[in-house]
């Protein structure tokens, strides 16, 4: 039987019979191997962050090529079915949009357990900048955390970067306690409480909790409290240093803070130069330097 007749019988085009798949280049094979290794190290990051990391690693491949190879290797992150959230009515309480770091710190609890079944409680503390820098300031892990534990965490963070303008809580007993209210009043920090049963009003910390659960807790089995503390702190540092965010142009929280500080310094220097270059500023500066100092009596 001829090739033409055989293809007609099985309904296969002759071009398909003769077509040979192209042999991938060494560069593509190396990139595929890099993507497989990336997916093994970051199983929940997805192809978009893989494209960002590939560019940082020096690969000359745009996001379309990364997406194509990601699918060809079967590395797609499986979707997890989520419950449909309840819809609030009207504007959420405490909806704010900070324009700089250290304006709003959002706090919330998250729970997990060690391999022996004993309960762990995670205290997640996010900068305002939940919306602004997405920086995870603290992930304290203890068997039990009460209001005094919340105050100790706030004291430690405020000592390193000063107290925030606001702190956002839910209505948990640890947050509505007098100890936390006294700390906020003493440090001049305002409190923003969300409505009961309305976690979407604290969306930024809830999003962080989801990422922590997906990328860290679901892949770990803690044998002790110490192990949970060490691994969680390592994950927090890695989150701040290496995890890019689409809201910040795929910069990590640390990179975003550095870029913001650089812009602020540039704007300040430009403003000072404008003030020193204006005639009014020069005359006032000359008057200030030539007028003798007179002490008040």
ZASE-968048 format. One record per residue (C-alpha): residue in three letters; x, y, z. Coordinates in pm, 1 decimal, m for minus. Each point is the difference from the previous one (the first is absolute). Example, Ala and Ser with C-alpha at 12.3 -4.5 7.8 and 13.67 -1.06 7.14 Angstrom:
# residues 2
{'ALA', {1230.0, m450.0, 780.0}}
{'SER', {137.0, 344.0, m66.0}}
This chain:
# residues 297
{'UNK', {0.0, 0.0, 0.0}}
{'UNK', {130.3, 339.8, m91.0}}
{'UNK', {49.3, 280.3, 249.2}}
{'UNK', {m267.2, 209.9, m169.9}}
{'UNK', {m264.1, m275.8, 30.9}}
{'UNK', {97.7, m87.3, 359.1}}
{'UNK', {m36.7, 362.2, 109.4}}
{'UNK', {m337.0, 21.2, m174.9}}
{'UNK', {m125.5, m313.1, 183.1}}
{'UNK', {97.7, 119.3, 350.1}}
{'UNK', {m95.8, 362.6, m73.1}}
{'UNK', {347.8, 136.0, 66.4}}
{'UNK', {152.9, 282.3, m208.9}}
{'UNK', {314.8, m96.3, m188.1}}
{'UNK', {179.1, 306.1, 134.5}}
{'UNK', {m49.8, m132.4, 353.1}}
{'UNK', {143.6, m334.4, m104.0}}
{'UNK', {315.0, 163.6, m131.6}}
{'UNK', {36.4, 275.7, 262.9}}
{'UNK', {283.4, m45.0, 248.3}}
{'UNK', {m4.6, 190.2, 330.9}}
{'UNK', {274.6, 260.6, 31.5}}
{'UNK', {290.1, m86.7, 225.0}}
{'UNK', {12.9, 245.5, 294.5}}
{'UNK', {315.0, 204.6, 33.2}}
{'UNK', {240.6, m31.7, 290.4}}
{'UNK', {m115.6, 340.0, 127.0}}
{'UNK', {m362.3, m112.1, 10.6}}
{'UNK', {89.1, m326.4, 172.8}}
{'UNK', {196.0, 192.8, 262.6}}
{'UNK', {m289.7, 243.0, 49.5}}
{'UNK', {m245.0, m288.7, 38.8}}
{'UNK', {226.8, m156.1, 262.1}}
{'UNK', {19.4, 334.7, 181.6}}
{'UNK', {m380.6, 29.6, m1.0}}
{'UNK', {m39.5, m351.3, 139.7}}
{'UNK', {246.9, 81.3, 277.0}}
{'UNK', {m179.6, 329.3, 70.1}}
{'UNK', {m336.4, m179.4, 22.5}}
{'UNK', {153.1, m249.0, 242.4}}
{'UNK', {138.3, 277.8, 221.4}}
{'UNK', {m306.1, 227.9, m29.1}}
{'UNK', {m293.4, m233.6, m65.4}}
{'UNK', {m269.3, 266.1, 51.9}}
{'UNK', {151.8, 303.7, m169.9}}
{'UNK', {m120.6, m57.8, m356.9}}
{'UNK', {138.1, 95.1, m340.9}}
{'UNK', {m25.8, 378.8, 40.5}}
{'UNK', {241.8, 5.9, 291.4}}
{'UNK', {209.8, m258.0, m183.1}}
{'UNK', {31.5, 249.4, m287.3}}
{'UNK', {112.8, 270.6, 242.8}}
{'UNK', {256.7, m228.0, 162.8}}
{'UNK', {122.5, m125.5, m340.2}}
{'UNK', {70.6, 357.5, m105.9}}
{'UNK', {192.8, 59.6, 323.4}}
{'UNK', {195.3, m321.7, m59.1}}
{'UNK', {114.2, 124.5, m342.2}}
{'UNK', {m223.0, m204.4, m233.1}}
{'UNK', {m91.8, 174.2, m325.6}}
{'UNK', {m361.9, m107.3, m16.1}}
{'UNK', {m313.4, 211.4, 8.0}}
{'UNK', {m308.6, m88.6, 200.3}}
{'UNK', {m170.5, m162.7, m302.3}}
{'UNK', {281.1, m249.9, m44.4}}
{'UNK', {10.3, m73.9, 372.1}}
{'UNK', {m376.5, m58.8, m3.0}}
{'UNK', {23.9, m234.5, m300.3}}
{'UNK', {281.4, m207.5, 149.3}}
{'UNK', {m169.2, 1.2, 341.0}}
{'UNK', {m311.9, m158.1, m151.1}}
{'UNK', {203.4, m238.3, m216.9}}
{'UNK', {175.3, m130.9, 309.9}}
{'UNK', {m332.9, m46.9, 180.4}}
{'UNK', {96.6, 238.9, 279.9}}
{'UNK', {m329.6, 183.4, 32.6}}
{'UNK', {m98.7, 70.7, 361.1}}
{'UNK', {m330.1, m179.4, 70.2}}
{'UNK', {m285.0, 225.5, 99.9}}
{'UNK', {m154.6, m52.5, 340.3}}
{'UNK', {m371.3, 42.8, 35.4}}
{'UNK', {m83.3, 292.0, 224.0}}
{'UNK', {m316.8, 71.5, 185.8}}
{'UNK', {m200.7, 289.2, m131.7}}
{'UNK', {56.1, 292.8, 239.8}}
{'UNK', {m286.7, 189.7, 151.7}}
{'UNK', {m63.2, 342.7, m143.7}}
{'UNK', {m2.1, 299.1, 229.5}}
{'UNK', {m242.1, 286.6, m44.4}}
{'UNK', {137.1, 349.9, m41.3}}
{'UNK', {353.9, 124.4, 51.8}}
{'UNK', {219.5, m219.2, 224.1}}
{'UNK', {83.3, 143.8, 340.1}}
{'UNK', {352.9, 132.0, 24.8}}
{'UNK', {69.3, m5.9, m374.6}}
{'UNK', {324.1, 198.4, m36.0}}
{'UNK', {267.2, 33.0, m265.3}}
{'UNK', {337.9, 83.8, 156.1}}
{'UNK', {252.8, 191.2, m209.8}}
{'UNK', {311.2, m88.0, 201.5}}
{'UNK', {132.1, m274.8, 228.7}}
{'UNK', {m81.4, m24.4, 369.2}}
{'UNK', {m351.8, 142.2, m28.0}}
{'UNK', {m212.3, m313.2, 53.6}}
{'UNK', {103.6, m327.5, 154.9}}
{'UNK', {m253.7, m278.4, m42.4}}
{'UNK', {m7.0, m287.8, 250.2}}
{'UNK', {m176.2, m332.7, m0.9}}
{'UNK', {32.6, m351.7, 139.8}}
{'UNK', {52.8, m319.7, m194.8}}
{'UNK', {m6.6, m353.6, 132.9}}
{'UNK', {189.2, m320.6, m70.5}}
{'UNK', {111.6, m301.7, 202.6}}
{'UNK', {308.4, m211.4, 57.2}}
{'UNK', {22.4, m366.2, m92.5}}
{'UNK', {m101.2, m105.9, 351.5}}
{'UNK', {m334.4, 175.5, m39.7}}
{'UNK', {62.8, 287.6, 240.2}}
{'UNK', {m131.2, 333.6, m125.0}}
{'UNK', {229.9, 278.1, m118.8}}
{'UNK', {m107.9, 361.6, m33.3}}
{'UNK', {169.7, 224.4, m256.6}}
{'UNK', {1.1, 374.9, 46.8}}
{'UNK', {37.7, 165.0, m339.7}}
{'UNK', {97.6, 363.5, 4.0}}
{'UNK', {4.6, 186.5, m328.1}}
{'UNK', {104.1, 354.7, m80.9}}
{'UNK', {m236.0, 249.6, m133.6}}
{'UNK', {117.1, m39.5, m243.3}}
{'UNK', {m185.9, m298.8, m31.6}}
{'UNK', {m119.2, 229.3, m270.0}}
{'UNK', {327.9, 184.6, m39.1}}
{'UNK', {307.5, m220.3, 45.3}}
{'UNK', {m156.7, m343.8, 65.3}}
{'UNK', {279.7, m48.3, 253.3}}
{'UNK', {m50.6, m270.1, 262.9}}
{'UNK', {126.4, 160.5, 319.6}}
{'UNK', {m41.2, m296.6, 233.8}}
{'UNK', {m132.1, m354.8, 11.2}}
{'UNK', {6.6, m89.9, 367.6}}
{'UNK', {m62.4, m367.0, 82.1}}
{'UNK', {m102.4, m109.8, 347.0}}
{'UNK', {m220.1, m264.5, 160.3}}
{'UNK', {m225.5, 276.3, 127.8}}
{'UNK', {2.0, 374.2, m66.2}}
{'UNK', {m209.5, 230.6, 217.1}}
{'UNK', {m32.6, 379.8, 14.4}}
{'UNK', {334.5, 30.6, 179.0}}
{'UNK', {161.7, m193.4, m285.5}}
{'UNK', {m151.5, 244.4, m249.1}}
{'UNK', {142.1, 291.8, 201.2}}
{'UNK', {345.8, m160.3, 11.0}}
{'UNK', {m6.4, m40.8, m377.0}}
{'UNK', {m105.0, 363.1, m48.4}}
{'UNK', {271.8, 119.1, 239.5}}
{'UNK', {267.7, m192.5, m187.0}}
{'UNK', {m103.2, 133.0, m339.6}}
{'UNK', {m51.8, 358.4, 119.7}}
{'UNK', {349.3, 0.2, 151.8}}
{'UNK', {146.6, m77.8, m341.0}}
{'UNK', {m205.7, 229.7, m223.1}}
{'UNK', {m219.4, 219.9, 227.4}}
{'UNK', {m370.5, m48.5, 67.7}}
{'UNK', {m243.3, 10.2, m293.5}}
{'UNK', {m273.6, 256.1, m55.3}}
{'UNK', {m272.1, m267.9, 10.6}}
{'UNK', {m31.4, m368.1, 82.5}}
{'UNK', {m277.7, m201.6, m162.2}}
{'UNK', {m158.2, m291.4, 190.9}}
{'UNK', {m298.0, m226.9, m3.4}}
{'UNK', {m212.9, m30.6, 313.8}}
{'UNK', {189.9, m286.3, 161.5}}
{'UNK', {30.1, 0.9, 380.7}}
{'UNK', {377.5, 50.5, m18.8}}
{'UNK', {m40.9, 320.1, m202.7}}
{'UNK', {m284.7, 163.3, 193.7}}
{'UNK', {176.4, m50.7, 333.8}}
{'UNK', {93.0, 299.4, 215.4}}
{'UNK', {371.9, m79.2, m29.5}}
{'UNK', {m3.0, 54.6, m377.1}}
{'UNK', {m217.2, 312.5, 31.5}}
{'UNK', {239.0, 144.1, 259.9}}
{'UNK', {300.5, m67.2, m224.2}}
{'UNK', {m164.1, 177.3, m294.5}}
{'UNK', {m100.7, 296.2, 215.6}}
{'UNK', {348.3, 31.1, 155.0}}
{'UNK', {172.3, m10.9, m342.2}}
{'UNK', {m247.6, 229.8, m174.0}}
{'UNK', {m120.1, m274.2, m233.0}}
{'UNK', {m356.9, m12.4, m124.3}}
{'UNK', {m197.1, m325.0, m14.8}}
{'UNK', {m215.1, m113.1, m291.6}}
{'UNK', {m236.0, m288.3, 78.1}}
{'UNK', {m182.2, m177.3, m281.2}}
{'UNK', {m365.6, m97.2, 29.4}}
{'UNK', {m69.0, m338.5, 164.7}}
{'UNK', {m0.5, m281.9, m253.3}}
{'UNK', {144.6, 221.6, m275.0}}
{'UNK', {352.0, m127.1, m80.1}}
{'UNK', {m10.0, 167.7, m342.8}}
{'UNK', {34.2, 333.3, 179.3}}
{'UNK', {348.0, m117.2, 101.5}}
{'UNK', {78.0, m134.0, m344.9}}
{'UNK', {375.5, 56.4, m5.1}}
{'UNK', {81.9, m212.3, 304.3}}
{'UNK', {m250.2, m263.9, m114.3}}
{'UNK', {182.4, m15.9, m333.5}}
{'UNK', {330.0, m40.0, 183.3}}
{'UNK', {m149.9, m279.6, 211.1}}
{'UNK', {m106.4, m177.7, m317.5}}
{'UNK', {347.2, 25.0, m151.5}}
{'UNK', {156.8, m123.0, 324.1}}
{'UNK', {m238.2, m295.0, 14.0}}
{'UNK', {51.4, m87.2, m366.6}}
{'UNK', {375.4, 47.7, m30.2}}
{'UNK', {119.7, m94.3, 349.1}}
{'UNK', {m238.4, m172.8, 239.6}}
{'UNK', {m152.9, m247.4, m246.6}}
{'UNK', {345.8, m126.5, m91.7}}
{'UNK', {135.6, m39.5, 354.4}}
{'UNK', {m52.4, m242.0, 286.4}}
{'UNK', {138.7, 145.6, 320.6}}
{'UNK', {131.2, m239.4, 263.5}}
{'UNK', {54.0, 263.1, 269.0}}
{'UNK', {m65.5, 361.6, 86.3}}
{'UNK', {365.8, 90.7, m54.9}}
{'UNK', {m4.1, m149.9, m348.6}}
{'UNK', {m314.3, 197.4, m84.8}}
{'UNK', {158.5, 324.0, 124.9}}
{'UNK', {322.9, m47.5, m196.8}}
{'UNK', {m162.5, m109.6, m327.3}}
{'UNK', {m265.8, 271.8, 16.6}}
{'UNK', {258.3, 272.3, 58.8}}
{'UNK', {204.2, m133.3, m293.2}}
{'UNK', {m311.5, 11.1, m217.8}}
{'UNK', {m79.6, 355.9, 112.3}}
{'UNK', {347.9, 120.2, m95.3}}
{'UNK', {m22.4, m179.2, m333.6}}
{'UNK', {m344.0, 154.7, m57.2}}
{'UNK', {135.2, 351.6, 51.8}}
{'UNK', {324.0, m51.1, m192.3}}
{'UNK', {m97.0, m219.3, m295.6}}
{'UNK', {m376.4, m12.7, m61.7}}
{'UNK', {m103.3, 249.1, m272.2}}
{'UNK', {m342.5, 167.8, 8.4}}
{'UNK', {m195.7, 94.5, m309.3}}
{'UNK', {m141.8, 309.4, 174.1}}
{'UNK', {354.2, 137.0, 29.1}}
{'UNK', {106.2, m70.9, m357.1}}
{'UNK', {138.2, m342.2, 99.0}}
{'UNK', {233.9, 145.8, 259.8}}
{'UNK', {56.6, m173.0, 331.2}}
{'UNK', {m102.2, 189.5, 316.2}}
{'UNK', {363.0, 85.5, 77.1}}
{'UNK', {63.4, 119.8, m356.7}}
{'UNK', {m318.0, 208.7, 8.4}}
{'UNK', {101.6, 170.3, 326.1}}
{'UNK', {346.4, 77.0, m137.8}}
{'UNK', {m148.8, 143.6, m320.1}}
{'UNK', {m245.9, 210.7, 201.5}}
{'UNK', {276.4, 137.9, 224.2}}
{'UNK', {208.0, 82.4, m307.8}}
{'UNK', {m290.5, 190.2, m155.6}}
{'UNK', {m62.0, 189.6, 323.5}}
{'UNK', {367.1, 99.2, 27.4}}
{'UNK', {3.4, 112.7, m363.7}}
{'UNK', {m315.5, 208.6, 45.3}}
{'UNK', {138.3, 156.2, 318.5}}
{'UNK', {328.5, 90.2, m168.8}}
{'UNK', {m188.0, 148.0, m294.1}}
{'UNK', {m220.0, 204.3, 232.4}}
{'UNK', {299.6, 132.6, 193.5}}
{'UNK', {171.6, 94.6, m325.6}}
{'UNK', {m310.6, 187.6, m113.2}}
{'UNK', {m22.3, 187.2, 328.8}}
{'UNK', {367.6, 94.1, m3.5}}
{'UNK', {m25.2, 108.1, m361.5}}
{'UNK', {m293.1, 240.0, 46.6}}
{'UNK', {74.8, 374.7, 60.2}}
{'UNK', {m219.9, 8.2, 310.6}}
{'UNK', {193.1, m289.8, 153.2}}
{'UNK', {336.3, 163.2, m74.7}}
{'UNK', {m106.1, 332.9, 153.0}}
{'UNK', {m143.0, m166.3, 309.4}}
{'UNK', {312.3, m212.3, 33.1}}
{'UNK', {219.0, 314.0, m31.2}}
{'UNK', {m206.9, 183.4, 263.1}}
{'UNK', {19.0, m294.3, 235.3}}
{'UNK', {377.7, m20.2, m33.6}}
{'UNK', {68.0, 377.5, 33.4}}
{'UNK', {m246.3, 91.6, 275.8}}
{'UNK', {171.0, m20.7, 342.7}}
{'UNK', {m149.0, m242.2, 247.1}}
{'UNK', {m193.8, 162.2, 281.6}}
{'UNK', {m83.7, m204.8, 301.5}}
{'UNK', {m350.4, 41.0, 131.7}}
{'UNK', {m34.4, 167.3, 336.5}}
